[in-house]
Amino acid sequence: MMLEYLTYAALALLVVVFLSQAIRILREYERGVIFTLGRFTGVKGPGLIILVPIVQQLVKVDLRVMVQVVPPQDVISRDNVSVKVNAVLYFRIVDPERAIIKVGDYMAATSQLAQTTLRSVLGKHELDEMLAERDRLNADIQEILDKQTDVWGIKVTGIEIKDVDINETMVRAIAKQAEAERLRRAKVINAMGEQQAAEKLVEAGRILAQEPQAMQLRYFAALHDIAGERSSTVVFPLPTGLLDHFMPRPNNP
């Protein structure tokens, strides 16, 4: 009886082990890459999967969007500015077969590829572009990564540049450059205002010259403005042509 009991217990244990190896349950976001005697035989899931123990093996693949933080990279911009740039990469597996068979570790491969692409793309742009045109740079990097990871069955859904760190010396230099740029713009705006005012004055002079009465009315308006200032000084306009009668005329030879 004891021997029969041990035999039944061993059979029960074998059945439990067999079932644990043969039955797999995959979630909605998981797929199973099946290998039969080492050869790829298909992708199954989600749900209940029946395997032949020892003969078949299953490798789970997660189809959800994965997030990887790209470590800070030392980048020298096109205008020779050294900065540290880090980013966040978003990708997902669209072909489990290629993700398992074509690359040994798709997570590490994608991370390394993102680092080299980030340095390569940003090195072709100036610092001002890195700071002001991040959306365009993100799109360029994503397009390059997506083309290269397509053979691995991976879709890059997005990449975002997080921080662009600059050393203090360069920050002070950029601040001086920005101040000089503001002064330049102020001078240009002032010069443009003087130019526009001069053009309007010339135009007004032409209009007043056409009607002498208009010039006289302008004189009276100026006197009214001076009187309104409560000043003891009284100014009378004197035509410059009147002074010609008091100036000595040169003797003709």
Number of C-alpha atoms within 10 A of each C-alpha: 6 7 8 9 10 11 12 12 12 12 12 12 12 12 12 12 12 15 15 12 16 16 13 16 14 17 11 12 11 17 23 22 21 20 17 16 11 10 10 15 13 12 18 18 17 15 12 12 14 13 20 13 15 11 10 18 19 17 13 16 19 17 17 13 13 14 14 16 16 21 15 16 16 15 20 19 21 13 12 12 14 17 18 16 22 19 20 15 20 16 23 16 22 17 18 24 21 17 22 17 14 13 15 10 11 19 14 12 13 20 16 14 15 24 18 11 17 27 19 15 16 21 20 14 16 15 21 11 14 20 13 10 11 14 13 12 21 19 14 16 22 23 15 16 23 17 13 15 19 16 14 22 21 23 21 24 15 17 26 19 19 14 14 16 14 15 11 9 8 13 12 11 11 14 11 12 12 12 12 12 12 12 12 12 12 12 12 12 12 12 12 12 12 12 12 12 12 12 12 12 12 12 12 11 12 11 13 16 12 10 10 11 11 13 15 13 12 13 15 14 12 15 15 11 11 15 14 9 9 8 8 8 9 9 10 10 11 9 8 7 7 9 9 10 8 7 8 7 8 6 5 4 3
